[in-house]
Structures are given as structure tokens and as C-alpha cells.
């Protein structure tokens, strides 16, 4: 029997199965056990007919509250919610019961409903992409990002929840991991080159989102460059460095200065240069040239572009680290949404954490702090100073606040020192680590090194 209520009259209907939807609802009305099976598979938004979605929500509420969900109880609930008339009146719940051959197949019917919902989402995404191409109201980046967001949503839709959730499924593997750590030490992640920081964190782990935040001119870009150089040049780890603030040549000069211990300001002024320094620069240049360090200088970079570039590098060379300088300069990808800047930054932040998880590499993003430190006597930054914070603190696994006393007080007894304040460490302790700042070489190094 076909019911065209709430359905379009177009010849090309989206995928749906009204009979399967009726069977799911009827099974829930008849059996609490069937209801439990269905709830594991189907969500309200999976239903094609709005009236069926409304009925499902009512049944879900009744079942969750431990109340009866027979036709009479369902009718009373719909009437209380003001939905009874538009859901077919008193007779429709009984019609749903009659549509069920047996509640033993509830899980099968639920699978059909979910499958049709997935197909509709795919169809909607492809239609939006086609419309975006033809009407030219969205940029290619926005179209790609919208498609990616839709595909990410499909991950939740396709999760059937049938994985083995019992603690016995992998508890022995966990015990073996603990024994291995006790015997051989914890897993070592990607080393940053700063000994105390690496000892505290065990290095940067795959899937981690690391935030380096500071006020302007503290040296965020320098610190990020040091970590990128250590990974790519010293440890041969494929690294992509995205710069939204400096051009490629400026970055190359900074990396050369740090690698060759050649003063950065000498590269920009006329003066004598001896053969030894030239050889140092050439040697450093060769190290950089042969390293898997990839620089992308693009002031208009978006999350979609970052994802695309990283996947390409990963396919061609492998990938071990992503650095983004800096987060607030990234272009928002609104996809037609009228979001404020804080919402945009929050979505970018969440996207970078997702990128780290998807590619299984650490992602370092630089972030500005607001003027909070200037209002304090000691000028020290706090996590609360994160600019346009939104979900930045929530998404980050590690938050490093960079602070230099001599940036505020030139005659400070701590001139040349910097604090890496590990203010958040999801998997371990927090601490403040002191390093040396060699601004003329555009680098930070461990205390005691020259």
C-alpha cells in the first residue's frame, strides 16, 4: 500500500521506504526488545516522512522513560505534544501495528531505514555540489568543504554500533601494552628538539592537536620553525609548514639563519662575509634541500586546501608533521552560513583536530592571545587569553603558552630566556619549561647550549 502523504510528486524521488519505516515503528510499539534493537541503529533524522520522525521521537521518549509505548500510550503522548492530528490521528498507531508481519525482523527493517537515509545524504551532497558549480555562488573551496562535511556526517550514519564493546575484547592487549611500557619505556612520539619538553610529553603523538599561543612578537613562528626543522632536517620526518603571514623566501632565510647559526639581519644588509660563513650557509642549504620539508606560503589558505595538500604529500612522500602559522589568519569556510568569527575559528579548530586524527600525524597550529597578559603585573599568559577561543582549548591535546619577560622589560635579569608554559596536556602533567631565545639566529634552543 502506497501513502503519498508528506512525499514529493516529482518523478525522481529520493531513496526511501515508507513500508520499512512503518514496520520499524510498529515493531517498537509491539515489543520493548524490538525497540532496543531499533534504537541502536536508527536515529530520528533517518526517517523520510516527517510524521514518522515525530512518532519515533515520541516512542523513543516513552521507551527511555521506562513507560508503556503501546498504541494508546503513544496516542496520549502525541496528543500531549500537540502532534496527534498531523500524525494521522487516533487510528494511525493501530495501522502501524498492522504493518508488522513479525517483530523478529525489526533489526532488518531498521537497517533499510538507515540505508535509505545514507543514500539521501549522498544524493543531497552531490546535488549541492552540482548546484554550487552551476550557480557560482560558492567558491570551489566552499563546495569541497561542504562535501567533506557531509561525508564526515555519513561516518556517524554508517556506524551500526555492532562492534564488540565488551571489556574482554581487548583487555589483554591493554595489559601487554602496560607491560611493554614498564619494560621498555613509553611510546616515543615525534621529538621537538627541546629535551625537557620531550621528556615531559614523550614527544608529539599521531592524532594530537597542539596549540602554540602567545602575544605578537614573542616568537611563535620561530618556535614552530624550530620544531619543523628538527623533524624534517634532523630526523628526516616529512613535514608540511603552512605560512599565512610570511612569504616563502622570508621563511627560507629564517630557517637558514637558524640552521647555519648565521645572523638573520646580516642576510638583509650589505657587509663583508667570509668564506667560512658562505660554506656554513651552503651546508645548511644542502641539509634543507635534501630534507622532506615542504613549505606552503599562502595568505588565503583554507581548511579544505590544507587537507588536500597534506593528503597529496602523504601519498607521495609520507607525512609525519603539519604546522600552521597561524590559525586566526585562516579563511573561514562558511558554506552559506552566517557565522561570526568565533564560530568560524571554532570550526577550523575542530577541523584541524579531525585532520590530525584522520591522517594520524601531529598538527601544530599557532594562535594569537588577546590583551589579557598586558593587564597583569607579571604579564604571564593564561589559557583564558586565547583569542576567539571558542573550542580551541577543548580541541587541543597540548596547549603551549610562549612567554618572554624581556619582551616587556628590556633590562630583565631573564633576558634571552623564554618560558614554554605547558598549560594543558591531555595525556600527562603540565609544567613550565625554560629555553634560550636567540633572536638574531631566529631560533630557540635548550638552556646551556650555544
N, C-alpha and C positions, 0 to 999 in steps of 0.2 A: 504494500500500500504506500503510495507516494503522498507526501504532505508538503505543499509549496509555501506554507506559512514562514515568513522571515527569509525566504530564499529569493535570489535574483532571477529575473526572467531571461537573462542573456543566454544565448545559445552555448557559450563557453563558460560553464560553471566551474568554480574552483573545486578541488577534490573534497568530498565529504561523503558521509554515510549516515543518513538520518536513522536508519533501522538499527545500526550498531549503537548509536547514541541512545536510542530508546531502550535497547537491550541492557546497556550499562546501567542506566537509571533504574530500570525495572528490577535488575538483579540486586542493586543496592537496597531498594525498598523491601525486597523479599528476604534478604539474608545479610546479617551482620558480617559473616565471614566473607561473603562476596564483596561487601562494601570495603573491608580491609584490603582485599586484593586489588580492587579498583583504585583506591586512594594511593597505592604505591606506584601506579602507572599514569593516572590521568590527573591533569590539573584543570581548574575551571576554564581557563582560556583555550583549552584544547577543543571545546565543543564548538561546532559550526553555528548551530542555532542559538541565538541569544536566550531564548526561553529555556533551552536545555541547560545552558550555563547557569542561569538563575536557579533552576531546580537542583542542579548539582551542588551549588553553594549551600542551599538550604539543607540538603541531605547531609552534606559534609559537616555543617554546624551541629545538626542533631546527633550525628554519629560521634563527633568529637566530645559532645557534652554527655554522652552516655545515655541519651534519651531514645525512645522508640522512634523509628522512622518508617512506619507503615503508612499506607495511603492517607489515613485520617490525620495522623500526626504531621505528615508532610503538608496536607491541605491547610491545617491550622497554622503551621509555620509560614507558609506562603501568604495566607490571609493577614497574619500579624505584620508581615513585612510590606504589605500592600502590593504584592506581586501576583496574587491568585488569578485575577481576571486575565491579565496578559499571558499567563502561563496555561491557559486552557480551562480554567475553572475547576470545579469540584470533580469533574469526570476524568480529567486528563491523567492524574496519578494511577487510576484504575486501568486506563488504556496502556500505560507504560508497563504495568504488571502483566497484562495480557500479551505484550510483545515479547516476553521472555520464554523461550522453549524450555530452558533449564538454567539455573544459576551456576551450574558446574562450569559453564563456558564464559563466565564473567570476565576472566582474565583475557580470553581471546577477543571478546568484544572491545575491551579497554585498549588492547593493542591496536585494533583497527582505528579507533578514535584518535589515538595518539599519532599513528602513522599518517592519517589524513591531515592532521594539524601540521605536521612537519612538511608535508608536500605543499600545503597552502603557504607556509612561511617561505619556502624556496621559491614558489611562484611569485609571491609578493616582492621578494628581493629582486628577482630578475626583471619584474615589471618596473620597479622603481629605478633600476639601473638603466633600462631602456628609455624610460621617460626622462631621466636625467640627461641622457645623451641627446635626445631629440629636442627637449625644450631649452637646453643650455642655461638653465637657471642655476645649476650647481657646477662647481669645478670638478675636474677628473678626480682630484684627491678626495673631495667630499663624497663622490659617488663610490669610490673604492672603500672609503672608511665606513660608509653606510652599509655596504655589502659585507664588510668584515664584521661589523657589529651584529648584523643579522645572523651570520654564520656562528658567531660566538654564542648567540642566543639559542641556536639549534643544538649546541652541546648539551644544554640543560634539558631540551625537549627530548633528545635521543637517549638520555640517561634513564634506563629502565629500572635501576635500583636493584638488579638481580645479582650484584656481586656478593661475594662471601664476606659478610660483615662480622662473623664470629671472631672473638679474640684469638681463638686457636688457629685461625687461618695462617697467621704469620708470626705468632709469638716466638717460635723457635728461631726464626730469622733475626728477630729483635735481640734475643739473648745472645746469639752468635755475634751480632754487631757490638754489643756491650763488651763481650769477652775480647773481641779484636781490639777495641779501643783501649781496654785495660792493659793488653799485652803490647800493642804496637803504637798506642797514642791515637788521638782523634784524627779524623779525616782532615787533610791539609787542603785548604782551598787555594785560590789564586793569590799569590803573595804581592803585597803592595810595595815592598821595599823598605817599609818602616817597621823595624824589628819589634818594638813594643806593641804596636797596633796589631801586627800579625800574631804575636803571642797572645794577645787578648782575645782576638776573634777567630784565630785559626785560619785566617785568610778569607777571601771573599768566595762564597759558595755559589754553585749554579742555582739560578732561580731567585737570587737575592736582589732586592731593590735597595740601593744605597744612596742616601741623600747627603751631599756636602753643602752646607749652608753657611753664609756669612754676609756681613755688610759689604758694600762695594769697596774695592781696592785692598781687601785682606789677603788675596792670593788664591781664590777658589780655582781659577783656571790653571794656575801654576801647580797646585796640589793635584788636580785631576791629570794634568800633563805628566807629572812625576809617576803617578800610578800607571798611566798608559805606557810610558817609556819602559818602566820596569817590566810590565807584562810582555810587551811586544819585542823590545830590543834585547833585554837581558834574558828573558825566559822564553822567547820565541812563541808567545801566545797571540794568535790572530786577534787584533783589536781594532775596533772602529771608533774613531773620535769625531763626533759631530760638533762643529763650531757654528754657533748662530751669531757670534759677536765679532770674531776676528777672521780675517782672510787667511787663505792657505799659506801665503808667504810669511805673514806675521807669525803664524804657528810654527812654521818650519824654522824660523830664526830663533824662536823661544826654545824649541827642542834642541837645536844645535848648540845654543848657549849653555843649556843645562848639561848636555851630553859631553861637550868638549871643554867645559869649565872656561868658557870664553865670555867676557862681559857683554851682555846684550846691548848696552848703549854704544859699545865700540862698533857694533855692526851697522850703526846708523849715523856715525860721524866719521869725518876724514881724519886719518892719523897713521902713524907707522905700524907695520905689522911684521913680525919676524917670521922666519921660515918655520920655526918650531910650532908657532901658533897656526900657521897655514896647514901644517901636517896634522895637527890636532883636529882642525875643522874637517879636513878631508877624511880622516879616520872615523870621526863621528858621523860624517855624511855617509860613508860606506856602511857603517853599522845600521843607520836608519834605512838606507836604500835596500839592504838585504833583509830587513825585518818585516814581519807581517803587520805593519801599522798602516791603517787606511784612514785618511783624513777627508772628511766631507765638510766643506765650508759653504753653508747655505743659510742665509738670513731668513728665508721663508720656509724652513723645513717644517713638515707636519708629521704627526704620528704615523700616518699611512706611508709616507716616504721613508721614514726611519725603519719601519718594519720591512718594507720592500728592499732597501739597501742591505739591511742586516741578513735577510734571508739569502740574498744573492751572494754576499761574502761567505756565508755559512756553506752554501752549496759548492762554491768554487775553492775555498781555502780552509774551511772550518772556521769556528768562531769561539772565542773564549772570554771576550770582554767588550762591553759597549759603554761609551762615555758620552754624555750630552751636556754641552755648555752653552746656554743654561736653560732651565725649564720654563721660566716665565717669558722667554723670547719665542717659544714655540707658537706657531699659528694655531688658533682654535679651529676645530672642525665641527661646525655646528649642525651640519646636515639639515638646515632649515629650522633648527631650534633657536629660540630667542633666550639664550642663557647669558648670565652675567659672567664676568671674568673668573670669579671664584669657582663657579660651576665648571667652566672650561678647564681651568687648571686641575681641578679635582678629577675630571675625566681623563686628562692627559696623564696625571699621576697614576690612576688606576690602569690606564693603558700600558704604561711603562712597566708596572709590576706584572701585568699579564704577559708582556713581551719577554720579560726575564724568565717567567715560568714556561712559556711556550718554547723558547729557544734553549732553555736550560743553561743560561750564562748569567753572570752578574751584570746588572745595569746600574751605572753610576750617573746620577743626574745632579747638576749644580742648581742651587736655588738662592734667591735673594732673601735676606731678612728685612723686616720692617725697622723702623727707627727706635724700637724698644731698647736696645743696648745703650743708645745715647742718653736715655733718660735715667740710667742707673749710674751710681758713683763708680763702680768697678768696670763698667762698660761691657761686662761679660754677657754673651748671648744666651738665650734660652729657647727651648723648642717652641714655646708660645710665640716667639718672634717670627716664626715662619710666615712669609708674606703670602697673601691669598691662600692661606693654608689649606682650607677645605679638608681633603682626605690625605694630605701629604704625610703627616705624622703617622696616620693609621696605615697607609700603604707601605711605608718604608720599613725594611727589616733593620737597617742601621741608619742612624742619623748622626752625622759628624758636624759639629759646630766649630768653625775655624775662628780663632781669636788671636790677635797680636796686640799686646799692650803698647808697643812702640808706634802703632798706627795712630794712637790717640795722644801719646806722650813721648815726644822725640828723645827726651833725656831719661827715659825709663831705664832702671837697672836691668830690665829684662830685654834690652834692645837686641834684636837678632834672634829672639826666641818666639815660638808660636805654640799655641795650645790646640791640640786636636781633642775637642771635648766630645767623647762618645756618649751622647745624651740618650740614645736609645739603642739597644742591642737585643733584638727579639730572642736570640738563642744563647745569650750569655750575659756577663756582667758589663756594667758601664764604668768608665774611667776617664781621666784626663791625661793625655799623653803629650809630653813636651818634645818638640822637634826644633831644629835650627832653620831659620829662614835666610837664604842667600839670594836676596832680591836682584843683585847685579848679575847673577847667573840664572835667574828665573827658575829657582828650584828650592825645594825643602829637602833636608837630609836629617838623618838621625843625629841626635846630640853627640858631640865628641868626634864626629867625622869631619874631614876637611875636603 
